[in-house]
Amino acid sequence: MYGLISKMKTLPGQRDALVDILVEGSKAMPGCIHYIIAKDVHDEHILWVVETWDSTQAHQSSLSLPTVVEAMARGKPLIVSIERRIETLPVSIASCD
């Protein structure tokens, strides 16, 4: 498996617009196990994206999907910076229901 955690800082007032773009752009990505978009509770300009993939290759392949390419093009102008990008090696995925 392959994991990625990203911290994105948006332009003022654009966080919700970026959420909408990411939600739409993350549908039907083969090999994606989880794609979690979360608002930071302490900073209204920060989004966290937590991804879990079957493999590094699955993640890399997703970057050429038309929906992802379009989402990146639409979302990029709303992002001030990607302040942190952490690659992980997930070892367990549990459902907590």
C-alpha positions, -999 to +999 in steps of 0.1 A: +000+000+000+009+037-003-002+066+017-001+104+013-010+132+037-011+167+023-017+201+041-030+227+017-034+264+024-061+281+003-068+316-006-091+335+018-126+323+014-118+296-011-115+265+012-151+253+005-147+258-032-115+237-031-134+210-011-161+208-038-134+205-066-115+178-047-147+158-039-158+159-076-123+151-089-117+122-065-146+100-078-138+067-095-100+065-090-089+029-095-067+016-066-079+043-042-088+028-008-095+061+010-095+097+000-103+119+030-107+156+027-108+174+061-110+210+072-086+221+098-105+232+129-080+258+139-073+275+106-101+284+081-076+284+052-062+249+057-073+216+042-059+182+050-061+154+024-053+118+036-050+092+008-045+054+009-038+036-023-033-001-033+002+010-046+024+039-055+016+030-092-021+033-086-016+068-072+007+078-100-018+065-126-046+085-110-028+117-119-035+112-156-073+105-152-093+132-169-113+140-137-082+144-117-064+165-144-094+188-145-097+190-107-060+199-105-064+226-131-095+241-114-081+238-079-045+250-084-055+288-085-073+284-051-042+270-034-016+294-018+007+265-009+010+229-001+027+233+032+033+196+039+033+164+019+041+133+037+044+098+021+035+069+043+034+031+042+000+021+056+002-012+076-034-015+087-068-002+076-096-008+101-133+000+099-145+015+132-182+008+130 
